[in-house]
Amino acid sequence: MKKIFSITIVFALLLAFMSGCTPKAESPAGTSAFFDFEQNDSGFVPIFADYPDQEDVDDFYEFQHSYGEVPIPKAGKGIFISGNNHSDDLFMGYVKKLEGFAAGESYHFGVSFKLATNVESGLLGAGGAPGESVTVKCGIVSIEPKATNESGYFRMNIDTGSQSNGGKDMTVVGNMAKMENNRPGEYEFNEFSAEFDMAENNTGEVYLIIGTDSGFEATTAYYLDDISVTWSKE
């Protein structure tokens, strides 16, 4: 009787072990990532481009970026960026590498985010309006977006377009003007969204880039918050 009992225990343990070694079910085809920045900056990297490679240029263009409270009641934390557009073509924004993609696959992406701006609509400014002449763009790309030195100017290594025009790698989603002008000088959220298709990606690397392309020849500053990315295999 004891021998039979022992064999039963061994058999049960063997089944449990085999069950533990069974491959896990594949993840659903569609998935997502959400960044609310309440704990940290979630690894978003600031980027600036379309300005000359000169001594003390960062100070002259007043480049700033930080992580902290968004100046809107109950908004929580976000990521901040600011720059003074002396070149009449300043690009600035944030880049984030996304994880979990298979090489050689095609994906469809949906992106949405909030941008906190304190710029009224209908204003006049040097080179253009501080709201309508600062274009908000977004993109999903398979190479890491970087600013590299080209003939003495820092230029993006992807096609972001030019000012109010989108490019191959970034699409226009709006501008910096507040949707409502009820509280002059105060920050308000504008909400943006876009969709992208990525053809077969040999490396499986995917990067999100959100930024502004400015025709306003002065300072632009804003916060990004509640960034959502969804994707599914094509």
mmCIF file of the C-alpha atoms, coordinates in Angstrom:
data_MODEL
# 
_entry.id   MODEL 
# 
loop_
_atom_site.group_PDB 
_atom_site.id 
_atom_site.type_symbol 
_atom_site.label_atom_id 
_atom_site.label_alt_id 
_atom_site.label_comp_id 
_atom_site.label_asym_id 
_atom_site.label_entity_id 
_atom_site.label_seq_id 
_atom_site.pdbx_PDB_ins_code 
_atom_site.Cartn_x 
_atom_site.Cartn_y 
_atom_site.Cartn_z 
_atom_site.occupancy 
_atom_site.B_iso_or_equiv 
_atom_site.pdbx_formal_charge 
_atom_site.auth_seq_id 
_atom_site.auth_comp_id 
_atom_site.auth_asym_id 
_atom_site.auth_atom_id 
_atom_site.pdbx_PDB_model_num 
ATOM 1   C CA . MET A 1 1   ? 0.000   0.000  0.000   1.00 0.00 ? 1   MET A CA 1 
ATOM 2   C CA . LYS A 1 2   ? 2.858   2.397  0.883   1.00 0.00 ? 2   LYS A CA 1 
ATOM 3   C CA . LYS A 1 3   ? 4.571   1.607  -2.417  1.00 0.00 ? 3   LYS A CA 1 
ATOM 4   C CA . ILE A 1 4   ? 1.437   2.469  -4.398  1.00 0.00 ? 4   ILE A CA 1 
ATOM 5   C CA . PHE A 1 5   ? 1.034   5.676  -2.384  1.00 0.00 ? 5   PHE A CA 1 
ATOM 6   C CA . SER A 1 6   ? 4.653   6.690  -3.095  1.00 0.00 ? 6   SER A CA 1 
ATOM 7   C CA . ILE A 1 7   ? 4.253   6.048  -6.825  1.00 0.00 ? 7   ILE A CA 1 
ATOM 8   C CA . THR A 1 8   ? 1.128   8.230  -6.801  1.00 0.00 ? 8   THR A CA 1 
ATOM 9   C CA . ILE A 1 9   ? 3.021   11.103 -5.179  1.00 0.00 ? 9   ILE A CA 1 
ATOM 10  C CA . VAL A 1 10  ? 5.923   10.802 -7.634  1.00 0.00 ? 10  VAL A CA 1 
ATOM 11  C CA . PHE A 1 11  ? 3.479   10.790 -10.586 1.00 0.00 ? 11  PHE A CA 1 
ATOM 12  C CA . ALA A 1 12  ? 1.697   13.865 -9.245  1.00 0.00 ? 12  ALA A CA 1 
ATOM 13  C CA . LEU A 1 13  ? 4.995   15.711 -8.784  1.00 0.00 ? 13  LEU A CA 1 
ATOM 14  C CA . LEU A 1 14  ? 6.040   14.745 -12.314 1.00 0.00 ? 14  LEU A CA 1 
ATOM 15  C CA . LEU A 1 15  ? 2.793   16.164 -13.732 1.00 0.00 ? 15  LEU A CA 1 
ATOM 16  C CA . ALA A 1 16  ? 3.297   19.388 -11.774 1.00 0.00 ? 16  ALA A CA 1 
ATOM 17  C CA . PHE A 1 17  ? 6.859   19.705 -13.097 1.00 0.00 ? 17  PHE A CA 1 
ATOM 18  C CA . MET A 1 18  ? 5.768   19.075 -16.685 1.00 0.00 ? 18  MET A CA 1 
ATOM 19  C CA . SER A 1 19  ? 2.998   21.635 -16.290 1.00 0.00 ? 19  SER A CA 1 
ATOM 20  C CA . GLY A 1 20  ? 5.528   24.206 -15.066 1.00 0.00 ? 20  GLY A CA 1 
ATOM 21  C CA . CYS A 1 21  ? 7.667   23.592 -18.159 1.00 0.00 ? 21  CYS A CA 1 
ATOM 22  C CA . THR A 1 22  ? 4.802   24.099 -20.593 1.00 0.00 ? 22  THR A CA 1 
ATOM 23  C CA . PRO A 1 23  ? 5.434   27.189 -22.779 1.00 0.00 ? 23  PRO A CA 1 
ATOM 24  C CA . LYS A 1 24  ? 3.331   30.204 -21.836 1.00 0.00 ? 24  LYS A CA 1 
ATOM 25  C CA . ALA A 1 25  ? 0.557   31.281 -24.163 1.00 0.00 ? 25  ALA A CA 1 
ATOM 26  C CA . GLU A 1 26  ? 1.501   34.033 -26.580 1.00 0.00 ? 26  GLU A CA 1 
ATOM 27  C CA . SER A 1 27  ? 0.609   37.607 -25.683 1.00 0.00 ? 27  SER A CA 1 
ATOM 28  C CA . PRO A 1 28  ? -2.436  39.136 -27.393 1.00 0.00 ? 28  PRO A CA 1 
ATOM 29  C CA . ALA A 1 29  ? -1.746  40.619 -30.825 1.00 0.00 ? 29  ALA A CA 1 
ATOM 30  C CA . GLY A 1 30  ? -2.666  44.124 -29.623 1.00 0.00 ? 30  GLY A CA 1 
ATOM 31  C CA . THR A 1 31  ? -0.992  45.712 -26.624 1.00 0.00 ? 31  THR A CA 1 
ATOM 32  C CA . SER A 1 32  ? -0.144  49.135 -25.236 1.00 0.00 ? 32  SER A CA 1 
ATOM 33  C CA . ALA A 1 33  ? 2.044   51.357 -23.069 1.00 0.00 ? 33  ALA A CA 1 
ATOM 34  C CA . PHE A 1 34  ? 0.953   54.301 -20.939 1.00 0.00 ? 34  PHE A CA 1 
ATOM 35  C CA . PHE A 1 35  ? 3.185   56.963 -19.383 1.00 0.00 ? 35  PHE A CA 1 
ATOM 36  C CA . ASP A 1 36  ? 1.632   59.217 -16.727 1.00 0.00 ? 36  ASP A CA 1 
ATOM 37  C CA . PHE A 1 37  ? 5.003   60.312 -15.251 1.00 0.00 ? 37  PHE A CA 1 
ATOM 38  C CA . GLU A 1 38  ? 3.762   60.120 -11.673 1.00 0.00 ? 38  GLU A CA 1 
ATOM 39  C CA . GLN A 1 39  ? 6.827   58.142 -10.511 1.00 0.00 ? 39  GLN A CA 1 
ATOM 40  C CA . ASN A 1 40  ? 9.593   59.276 -12.882 1.00 0.00 ? 40  ASN A CA 1 
ATOM 41  C CA . ASP A 1 41  ? 10.322  60.504 -16.425 1.00 0.00 ? 41  ASP A CA 1 
ATOM 42  C CA . SER A 1 42  ? 9.841   56.957 -17.827 1.00 0.00 ? 42  SER A CA 1 
ATOM 43  C CA . GLY A 1 43  ? 13.104  57.180 -19.760 1.00 0.00 ? 43  GLY A CA 1 
ATOM 44  C CA . PHE A 1 44  ? 12.015  59.895 -22.190 1.00 0.00 ? 44  PHE A CA 1 
ATOM 45  C CA . VAL A 1 45  ? 15.068  61.639 -23.664 1.00 0.00 ? 45  VAL A CA 1 
ATOM 46  C CA . PRO A 1 46  ? 14.981  65.364 -24.655 1.00 0.00 ? 46  PRO A CA 1 
ATOM 47  C CA . ILE A 1 47  ? 16.169  66.319 -28.127 1.00 0.00 ? 47  ILE A CA 1 
ATOM 48  C CA . PHE A 1 48  ? 16.929  69.656 -29.849 1.00 0.00 ? 48  PHE A CA 1 
ATOM 49  C CA . ALA A 1 49  ? 17.783  70.252 -33.519 1.00 0.00 ? 49  ALA A CA 1 
ATOM 50  C CA . ASP A 1 50  ? 18.050  72.837 -36.297 1.00 0.00 ? 50  ASP A CA 1 
ATOM 51  C CA . TYR A 1 51  ? 20.499  75.138 -34.544 1.00 0.00 ? 51  TYR A CA 1 
ATOM 52  C CA . PRO A 1 52  ? 24.189  75.969 -35.132 1.00 0.00 ? 52  PRO A CA 1 
ATOM 53  C CA . ASP A 1 53  ? 27.091  74.167 -33.501 1.00 0.00 ? 53  ASP A CA 1 
ATOM 54  C CA . GLN A 1 54  ? 28.647  77.153 -31.784 1.00 0.00 ? 54  GLN A CA 1 
ATOM 55  C CA . GLU A 1 55  ? 30.265  77.924 -28.450 1.00 0.00 ? 55  GLU A CA 1 
ATOM 56  C CA . ASP A 1 56  ? 27.760  78.450 -25.604 1.00 0.00 ? 56  ASP A CA 1 
ATOM 57  C CA . VAL A 1 57  ? 24.891  77.725 -28.008 1.00 0.00 ? 57  VAL A CA 1 
ATOM 58  C CA . ASP A 1 58  ? 22.886  75.903 -25.321 1.00 0.00 ? 58  ASP A CA 1 
ATOM 59  C CA . ASP A 1 59  ? 22.872  79.032 -23.167 1.00 0.00 ? 59  ASP A CA 1 
ATOM 60  C CA . PHE A 1 60  ? 22.091  81.331 -26.095 1.00 0.00 ? 60  PHE A CA 1 
ATOM 61  C CA . TYR A 1 61  ? 19.130  79.175 -27.158 1.00 0.00 ? 61  TYR A CA 1 
ATOM 62  C CA . GLU A 1 62  ? 18.107  78.809 -23.491 1.00 0.00 ? 62  GLU A CA 1 
ATOM 63  C CA . PHE A 1 63  ? 17.604  75.049 -23.748 1.00 0.00 ? 63  PHE A CA 1 
ATOM 64  C CA . GLN A 1 64  ? 15.842  73.600 -20.733 1.00 0.00 ? 64  GLN A CA 1 
ATOM 65  C CA . HIS A 1 65  ? 14.238  70.273 -19.885 1.00 0.00 ? 65  HIS A CA 1 
ATOM 66  C CA . SER A 1 66  ? 13.059  68.775 -16.621 1.00 0.00 ? 66  SER A CA 1 
ATOM 67  C CA . TYR A 1 67  ? 10.695  66.405 -14.871 1.00 0.00 ? 67  TYR A CA 1 
ATOM 68  C CA . GLY A 1 68  ? 8.184   67.740 -12.358 1.00 0.00 ? 68  GLY A CA 1 
ATOM 69  C CA . GLU A 1 69  ? 4.743   69.129 -11.603 1.00 0.00 ? 69  GLU A CA 1 
ATOM 70  C CA . VAL A 1 70  ? 2.615   70.347 -14.480 1.00 0.00 ? 70  VAL A CA 1 
ATOM 71  C CA . PRO A 1 71  ? 1.216   73.811 -13.545 1.00 0.00 ? 71  PRO A CA 1 
ATOM 72  C CA . ILE A 1 72  ? -2.412  72.728 -13.990 1.00 0.00 ? 72  ILE A CA 1 
ATOM 73  C CA . PRO A 1 73  ? -4.580  71.833 -10.954 1.00 0.00 ? 73  PRO A CA 1 
ATOM 74  C CA . LYS A 1 74  ? -4.630  68.060 -10.302 1.00 0.00 ? 74  LYS A CA 1 
ATOM 75  C CA . ALA A 1 75  ? -2.556  67.367 -13.417 1.00 0.00 ? 75  ALA A CA 1 
ATOM 76  C CA . GLY A 1 76  ? 0.261   65.660 -11.517 1.00 0.00 ? 76  GLY A CA 1 
ATOM 77  C CA . LYS A 1 77  ? 3.720   65.372 -13.022 1.00 0.00 ? 77  LYS A CA 1 
ATOM 78  C CA . GLY A 1 78  ? 5.019   65.530 -16.569 1.00 0.00 ? 78  GLY A CA 1 
ATOM 79  C CA . ILE A 1 79  ? 8.096   66.294 -18.654 1.00 0.00 ? 79  ILE A CA 1 
ATOM 80  C CA . PHE A 1 80  ? 9.014   69.888 -19.522 1.00 0.00 ? 80  PHE A CA 1 
ATOM 81  C CA . ILE A 1 81  ? 11.008  71.353 -22.420 1.00 0.00 ? 81  ILE A CA 1 
ATOM 82  C CA . SER A 1 82  ? 11.834  74.893 -23.529 1.00 0.00 ? 82  SER A CA 1 
ATOM 83  C CA . GLY A 1 83  ? 13.992  76.700 -26.076 1.00 0.00 ? 83  GLY A CA 1 
ATOM 84  C CA . ASN A 1 84  ? 14.453  80.112 -27.705 1.00 0.00 ? 84  ASN A CA 1 
ATOM 85  C CA . ASN A 1 85  ? 14.141  79.858 -31.494 1.00 0.00 ? 85  ASN A CA 1 
ATOM 86  C CA . HIS A 1 86  ? 16.995  82.091 -32.700 1.00 0.00 ? 86  HIS A CA 1 
ATOM 87  C CA . SER A 1 87  ? 17.385  79.980 -35.864 1.00 0.00 ? 87  SER A CA 1 
ATOM 88  C CA . ASP A 1 88  ? 13.760  80.490 -36.975 1.00 0.00 ? 88  ASP A CA 1 
ATOM 89  C CA . ASP A 1 89  ? 13.462  76.708 -37.319 1.00 0.00 ? 89  ASP A CA 1 
ATOM 90  C CA . LEU A 1 90  ? 14.024  75.138 -33.906 1.00 0.00 ? 90  LEU A CA 1 
ATOM 91  C CA . PHE A 1 91  ? 12.893  71.546 -33.382 1.00 0.00 ? 91  PHE A CA 1 
ATOM 92  C CA . MET A 1 92  ? 12.623  70.192 -29.846 1.00 0.00 ? 92  MET A CA 1 
ATOM 93  C CA . GLY A 1 93  ? 10.857  67.345 -28.131 1.00 0.00 ? 93  GLY A CA 1 
ATOM 94  C CA . TYR A 1 94  ? 11.238  63.936 -26.507 1.00 0.00 ? 94  TYR A CA 1 
ATOM 95  C CA . VAL A 1 95  ? 12.185  60.441 -27.678 1.00 0.00 ? 95  VAL A CA 1 
ATOM 96  C CA . LYS A 1 96  ? 11.264  57.123 -26.058 1.00 0.00 ? 96  LYS A CA 1 
ATOM 97  C CA . LYS A 1 97  ? 12.342  53.626 -27.077 1.00 0.00 ? 97  LYS A CA 1 
ATOM 98  C CA . LEU A 1 98  ? 9.438   51.171 -26.949 1.00 0.00 ? 98  LEU A CA 1 
ATOM 99  C CA . GLU A 1 99  ? 9.941   47.497 -26.105 1.00 0.00 ? 99  GLU A CA 1 
ATOM 100 C CA . GLY A 1 100 ? 8.441   44.161 -27.066 1.00 0.00 ? 100 GLY A CA 1 
ATOM 101 C CA . PHE A 1 101 ? 8.544   44.110 -30.860 1.00 0.00 ? 101 PHE A CA 1 
ATOM 102 C CA . ALA A 1 102 ? 9.559   41.228 -33.105 1.00 0.00 ? 102 ALA A CA 1 
ATOM 103 C CA . ALA A 1 103 ? 12.037  41.742 -35.935 1.00 0.00 ? 103 ALA A CA 1 
ATOM 104 C CA . GLY A 1 104 ? 10.615  41.428 -39.425 1.00 0.00 ? 104 GLY A CA 1 
ATOM 105 C CA . GLU A 1 105 ? 7.037   42.208 -38.382 1.00 0.00 ? 105 GLU A CA 1 
ATOM 106 C CA . SER A 1 106 ? 4.715   45.025 -39.454 1.00 0.00 ? 106 SER A CA 1 
ATOM 107 C CA . TYR A 1 107 ? 2.692   46.962 -36.854 1.00 0.00 ? 107 TYR A CA 1 
ATOM 108 C CA . HIS A 1 108 ? -0.112  49.491 -36.652 1.00 0.00 ? 108 HIS A CA 1 
ATOM 109 C CA . PHE A 1 109 ? 0.277   52.141 -33.921 1.00 0.00 ? 109 PHE A CA 1 
ATOM 110 C CA . GLY A 1 110 ? -2.042  54.591 -32.219 1.00 0.00 ? 110 GLY A CA 1 
ATOM 111 C CA . VAL A 1 111 ? -0.545  57.471 -30.214 1.00 0.00 ? 111 VAL A CA 1 
ATOM 112 C CA . SER A 1 112 ? -2.275  60.002 -27.974 1.00 0.00 ? 112 SER A CA 1 
ATOM 113 C CA . PHE A 1 113 ? -0.872  62.563 -25.556 1.00 0.00 ? 113 PHE A CA 1 
ATOM 114 C CA . LYS A 1 114 ? -1.533  65.784 -23.681 1.00 0.00 ? 114 LYS A CA 1 
ATOM 115 C CA . LEU A 1 115 ? 0.518   68.927 -24.204 1.00 0.00 ? 115 LEU A CA 1 
ATOM 116 C CA . ALA A 1 116 ? 0.260   71.722 -21.627 1.00 0.00 ? 116 ALA A CA 1 
ATOM 117 C CA . THR A 1 117 ? 0.605   75.160 -23.222 1.00 0.00 ? 117 THR A CA 1 
ATOM 118 C CA . ASN A 1 118 ? 0.060   78.711 -21.944 1.00 0.00 ? 118 ASN A CA 1 
ATOM 119 C CA . VAL A 1 119 ? -0.066  80.342 -25.399 1.00 0.00 ? 119 VAL A CA 1 
ATOM 120 C CA . GLU A 1 120 ? -3.222  82.129 -26.518 1.00 0.00 ? 120 GLU A CA 1 
ATOM 121 C CA . SER A 1 121 ? -4.505  81.802 -30.061 1.00 0.00 ? 121 SER A CA 1 
ATOM 122 C CA . GLY A 1 122 ? -4.521  84.748 -32.480 1.00 0.00 ? 122 GLY A CA 1 
ATOM 123 C CA . LEU A 1 123 ? -1.383  86.431 -31.156 1.00 0.00 ? 123 LEU A CA 1 
ATOM 124 C CA . LEU A 1 124 ? 1.296   88.145 -33.233 1.00 0.00 ? 124 LEU A CA 1 
ATOM 125 C CA . GLY A 1 125 ? 4.990   87.405 -32.869 1.00 0.00 ? 125 GLY A CA 1 
ATOM 126 C CA . ALA A 1 126 ? 8.396   87.667 -34.511 1.00 0.00 ? 126 ALA A CA 1 
ATOM 127 C CA . GLY A 1 127 ? 8.486   85.340 -37.514 1.00 0.00 ? 127 GLY A CA 1 
ATOM 128 C CA . GLY A 1 128 ? 4.991   84.079 -36.755 1.00 0.00 ? 128 GLY A CA 1 
ATOM 129 C CA . ALA A 1 129 ? 2.446   83.526 -34.019 1.00 0.00 ? 129 ALA A CA 1 
ATOM 130 C CA . PRO A 1 130 ? 3.673   81.932 -30.761 1.00 0.00 ? 130 PRO A CA 1 
ATOM 131 C CA . GLY A 1 131 ? 0.766   79.493 -30.958 1.00 0.00 ? 131 GLY A CA 1 
ATOM 132 C CA . GLU A 1 132 ? -0.228  78.736 -34.537 1.00 0.00 ? 132 GLU A CA 1 
ATOM 133 C CA . SER A 1 133 ? 3.349   78.999 -35.924 1.00 0.00 ? 133 SER A CA 1 
ATOM 134 C CA . VAL A 1 134 ? 4.712   76.359 -33.540 1.00 0.00 ? 134 VAL A CA 1 
ATOM 135 C CA . THR A 1 135 ? 3.683   73.028 -35.044 1.00 0.00 ? 135 THR A CA 1 
ATOM 136 C CA . VAL A 1 136 ? 3.208   69.910 -32.907 1.00 0.00 ? 136 VAL A CA 1 
ATOM 137 C CA . LYS A 1 137 ? 4.405   66.674 -34.531 1.00 0.00 ? 137 LYS A CA 1 
ATOM 138 C CA . CYS A 1 138 ? 4.534   62.999 -33.657 1.00 0.00 ? 138 CYS A CA 1 
ATOM 139 C CA . GLY A 1 139 ? 6.127   59.902 -35.162 1.00 0.00 ? 139 GLY A CA 1 
ATOM 140 C CA . ILE A 1 140 ? 6.957   56.210 -34.778 1.00 0.00 ? 140 ILE A CA 1 
ATOM 141 C CA . VAL A 1 141 ? 10.299  55.226 -36.333 1.00 0.00 ? 141 VAL A CA 1 
ATOM 142 C CA . SER A 1 142 ? 12.610  52.198 -36.492 1.00 0.00 ? 142 SER A CA 1 
ATOM 143 C CA . ILE A 1 143 ? 15.887  54.069 -35.914 1.00 0.00 ? 143 ILE A CA 1 
ATOM 144 C CA . GLU A 1 144 ? 16.840  56.108 -32.870 1.00 0.00 ? 144 GLU A CA 1 
ATOM 145 C CA . PRO A 1 145 ? 16.124  59.798 -33.558 1.00 0.00 ? 145 PRO A CA 1 
ATOM 146 C CA . LYS A 1 146 ? 19.235  61.890 -33.012 1.00 0.00 ? 146 LYS A CA 1 
ATOM 147 C CA . ALA A 1 147 ? 20.561  65.360 -33.802 1.00 0.00 ? 147 ALA A CA 1 
ATOM 148 C CA . THR A 1 148 ? 23.863  65.130 -35.672 1.00 0.00 ? 148 THR A CA 1 
ATOM 149 C CA . ASN A 1 149 ? 26.258  67.805 -36.891 1.00 0.00 ? 149 ASN A CA 1 
ATOM 150 C CA . GLU A 1 150 ? 25.818  68.512 -40.596 1.00 0.00 ? 150 GLU A CA 1 
ATOM 151 C CA . SER A 1 151 ? 28.000  71.307 -41.988 1.00 0.00 ? 151 SER A CA 1 
ATOM 152 C CA . GLY A 1 152 ? 27.997  73.182 -38.679 1.00 0.00 ? 152 GLY A CA 1 
ATOM 153 C CA . TYR A 1 153 ? 24.302  72.694 -37.862 1.00 0.00 ? 153 TYR A CA 1 
ATOM 154 C CA . PHE A 1 154 ? 22.622  70.092 -35.691 1.00 0.00 ? 154 PHE A CA 1 
ATOM 155 C CA . ARG A 1 155 ? 20.032  68.319 -37.870 1.00 0.00 ? 155 ARG A CA 1 
ATOM 156 C CA . MET A 1 156 ? 17.710  65.417 -37.193 1.00 0.00 ? 156 MET A CA 1 
ATOM 157 C CA . ASN A 1 157 ? 18.650  62.044 -38.674 1.00 0.00 ? 157 ASN A CA 1 
ATOM 158 C CA . ILE A 1 158 ? 14.985  61.412 -39.525 1.00 0.00 ? 158 ILE A CA 1 
ATOM 159 C CA . ASP A 1 159 ? 12.590  63.351 -41.749 1.00 0.00 ? 159 ASP A CA 1 
ATOM 160 C CA . THR A 1 160 ? 10.632  65.586 -39.372 1.00 0.00 ? 160 THR A CA 1 
ATOM 161 C CA . GLY A 1 161 ? 9.411   67.910 -42.116 1.00 0.00 ? 161 GLY A CA 1 
ATOM 162 C CA . SER A 1 162 ? 9.865   71.675 -42.003 1.00 0.00 ? 162 SER A CA 1 
ATOM 163 C CA . GLN A 1 163 ? 7.948   73.958 -39.631 1.00 0.00 ? 163 GLN A CA 1 
ATOM 164 C CA . SER A 1 164 ? 4.222   73.592 -40.449 1.00 0.00 ? 164 SER A CA 1 
ATOM 165 C CA . ASN A 1 165 ? 4.817   70.714 -42.876 1.00 0.00 ? 165 ASN A CA 1 
ATOM 166 C CA . GLY A 1 166 ? 5.107   67.113 -41.803 1.00 0.00 ? 166 GLY A CA 1 
ATOM 167 C CA . GLY A 1 167 ? 7.804   64.742 -43.025 1.00 0.00 ? 167 GLY A CA 1 
ATOM 168 C CA . LYS A 1 168 ? 8.151   61.077 -43.904 1.00 0.00 ? 168 LYS A CA 1 
ATOM 169 C CA . ASP A 1 169 ? 8.814   60.181 -40.259 1.00 0.00 ? 169 ASP A CA 1 
ATOM 170 C CA . MET A 1 170 ? 6.651   62.691 -38.379 1.00 0.00 ? 170 MET A CA 1 
ATOM 171 C CA . THR A 1 171 ? 3.096   63.853 -38.936 1.00 0.00 ? 171 THR A CA 1 
ATOM 172 C CA . VAL A 1 172 ? 1.495   67.164 -37.944 1.00 0.00 ? 172 VAL A CA 1 
ATOM 173 C CA . VAL A 1 173 ? -1.094  66.808 -35.168 1.00 0.00 ? 173 VAL A CA 1 
ATOM 174 C CA . GLY A 1 174 ? -1.750  70.468 -34.268 1.00 0.00 ? 174 GLY A CA 1 
ATOM 175 C CA . ASN A 1 175 ? -0.059  73.546 -32.862 1.00 0.00 ? 175 ASN A CA 1 
ATOM 176 C CA . MET A 1 176 ? 0.761   75.288 -29.582 1.00 0.00 ? 176 MET A CA 1 
ATOM 177 C CA . ALA A 1 177 ? -2.296  77.567 -29.411 1.00 0.00 ? 177 ALA A CA 1 
ATOM 178 C CA . LYS A 1 178 ? -4.644  76.836 -26.521 1.00 0.00 ? 178 LYS A CA 1 
ATOM 179 C CA . MET A 1 179 ? -8.038  75.451 -27.479 1.00 0.00 ? 179 MET A CA 1 
ATOM 180 C CA . GLU A 1 180 ? -9.665  77.875 -25.031 1.00 0.00 ? 180 GLU A CA 1 
ATOM 181 C CA . ASN A 1 181 ? -8.593  81.410 -24.109 1.00 0.00 ? 181 ASN A CA 1 
ATOM 182 C CA . ASN A 1 182 ? -10.514 81.620 -20.850 1.00 0.00 ? 182 ASN A CA 1 
ATOM 183 C CA . ARG A 1 183 ? -7.484  82.088 -18.578 1.00 0.00 ? 183 ARG A CA 1 
ATOM 184 C CA . PRO A 1 184 ? -4.761  84.238 -20.200 1.00 0.00 ? 184 PRO A CA 1 
ATOM 185 C CA . GLY A 1 185 ? -1.229  83.180 -19.279 1.00 0.00 ? 185 GLY A CA 1 
ATOM 186 C CA . GLU A 1 186 ? -2.294  79.953 -17.564 1.00 0.00 ? 186 GLU A CA 1 
ATOM 187 C CA . TYR A 1 187 ? -1.390  76.507 -18.810 1.00 0.00 ? 187 TYR A CA 1 
ATOM 188 C CA . GLU A 1 188 ? -4.093  74.340 -20.360 1.00 0.00 ? 188 GLU A CA 1 
ATOM 189 C CA . PHE A 1 189 ? -3.973  70.890 -21.925 1.00 0.00 ? 189 PHE A CA 1 
ATOM 190 C CA . ASN A 1 190 ? -4.314  70.357 -25.645 1.00 0.00 ? 190 ASN A CA 1 
ATOM 191 C CA . GLU A 1 191 ? -4.922  66.706 -26.570 1.00 0.00 ? 191 GLU A CA 1 
ATOM 192 C CA . PHE A 1 192 ? -3.497  65.146 -29.725 1.00 0.00 ? 192 PHE A CA 1 
ATOM 193 C CA . SER A 1 193 ? -3.633  61.761 -31.429 1.00 0.00 ? 193 SER A CA 1 
ATOM 194 C CA . ALA A 1 194 ? -2.288  60.066 -34.561 1.00 0.00 ? 194 ALA A CA 1 
ATOM 195 C CA . GLU A 1 195 ? -1.985  56.637 -36.193 1.00 0.00 ? 195 GLU A CA 1 
ATOM 196 C CA . PHE A 1 196 ? 1.001   55.075 -37.933 1.00 0.00 ? 196 PHE A CA 1 
ATOM 197 C CA . ASP A 1 197 ? 1.827   51.965 -39.938 1.00 0.00 ? 197 ASP A CA 1 
ATOM 198 C CA . MET A 1 198 ? 5.323   50.518 -39.684 1.00 0.00 ? 198 MET A CA 1 
ATOM 199 C CA . ALA A 1 199 ? 6.371   48.125 -42.456 1.00 0.00 ? 199 ALA A CA 1 
ATOM 200 C CA . GLU A 1 200 ? 8.628   45.139 -41.786 1.00 0.00 ? 200 GLU A CA 1 
ATOM 201 C CA . ASN A 1 201 ? 11.261  46.228 -39.295 1.00 0.00 ? 201 ASN A CA 1 
ATOM 202 C CA . ASN A 1 202 ? 14.451  44.171 -39.618 1.00 0.00 ? 202 ASN A CA 1 
ATOM 203 C CA . THR A 1 203 ? 15.774  45.109 -36.171 1.00 0.00 ? 203 THR A CA 1 
ATOM 204 C CA . GLY A 1 204 ? 12.556  45.130 -34.150 1.00 0.00 ? 204 GLY A CA 1 
ATOM 205 C CA . GLU A 1 205 ? 13.523  48.501 -32.651 1.00 0.00 ? 205 GLU A CA 1 
ATOM 206 C CA . VAL A 1 206 ? 10.734  51.069 -32.269 1.00 0.00 ? 206 VAL A CA 1 
ATOM 207 C CA . TYR A 1 207 ? 10.995  54.688 -31.108 1.00 0.00 ? 207 TYR A CA 1 
ATOM 208 C CA . LEU A 1 208 ? 8.304   57.226 -30.276 1.00 0.00 ? 208 LEU A CA 1 
ATOM 209 C CA . ILE A 1 209 ? 9.117   60.893 -30.944 1.00 0.00 ? 209 ILE A CA 1 
ATOM 210 C CA . ILE A 1 210 ? 6.942   63.872 -29.990 1.00 0.00 ? 210 ILE A CA 1 
ATOM 211 C CA . GLY A 1 211 ? 8.040   67.446 -30.590 1.00 0.00 ? 211 GLY A CA 1 
ATOM 212 C CA . THR A 1 212 ? 7.495   70.936 -31.939 1.00 0.00 ? 212 THR A CA 1 
ATOM 213 C CA . ASP A 1 213 ? 8.845   72.643 -35.051 1.00 0.00 ? 213 ASP A CA 1 
ATOM 214 C CA . SER A 1 214 ? 8.911   76.403 -34.581 1.00 0.00 ? 214 SER A CA 1 
ATOM 215 C CA . GLY A 1 215 ? 8.532   79.361 -36.905 1.00 0.00 ? 215 GLY A CA 1 
ATOM 216 C CA . PHE A 1 216 ? 8.103   81.708 -33.917 1.00 0.00 ? 216 PHE A CA 1 
ATOM 217 C CA . GLU A 1 217 ? 11.403  83.476 -33.260 1.00 0.00 ? 217 GLU A CA 1 
ATOM 218 C CA . ALA A 1 218 ? 11.312  83.505 -29.468 1.00 0.00 ? 218 ALA A CA 1 
ATOM 219 C CA . THR A 1 219 ? 10.792  81.116 -26.537 1.00 0.00 ? 219 THR A CA 1 
ATOM 220 C CA . THR A 1 220 ? 8.455   78.121 -26.648 1.00 0.00 ? 220 THR A CA 1 
ATOM 221 C CA . ALA A 1 221 ? 7.852   76.044 -23.521 1.00 0.00 ? 221 ALA A CA 1 
ATOM 222 C CA . TYR A 1 222 ? 5.491   73.169 -22.804 1.00 0.00 ? 222 TYR A CA 1 
ATOM 223 C CA . TYR A 1 223 ? 4.837   70.011 -20.798 1.00 0.00 ? 223 TYR A CA 1 
ATOM 224 C CA . LEU A 1 224 ? 3.953   66.509 -22.055 1.00 0.00 ? 224 LEU A CA 1 
ATOM 225 C CA . ASP A 1 225 ? 1.756   64.184 -20.031 1.00 0.00 ? 225 ASP A CA 1 
ATOM 226 C CA . ASP A 1 226 ? -0.413  61.038 -20.251 1.00 0.00 ? 226 ASP A CA 1 
ATOM 227 C CA . ILE A 1 227 ? 1.266   59.594 -23.337 1.00 0.00 ? 227 ILE A CA 1 
ATOM 228 C CA . SER A 1 228 ? -0.466  56.455 -24.626 1.00 0.00 ? 228 SER A CA 1 
ATOM 229 C CA . VAL A 1 229 ? 0.774   54.097 -27.348 1.00 0.00 ? 229 VAL A CA 1 
ATOM 230 C CA . THR A 1 230 ? -1.186  51.106 -28.657 1.00 0.00 ? 230 THR A CA 1 
ATOM 231 C CA . TRP A 1 231 ? -0.078  48.638 -31.308 1.00 0.00 ? 231 TRP A CA 1 
ATOM 232 C CA . SER A 1 232 ? -1.093  45.481 -33.114 1.00 0.00 ? 232 SER A CA 1 
ATOM 233 C CA . LYS A 1 233 ? 0.523   43.262 -35.736 1.00 0.00 ? 233 LYS A CA 1 
ATOM 234 C CA . GLU A 1 234 ? -0.535  43.923 -39.288 1.00 0.00 ? 234 GLU A CA 1 
# 
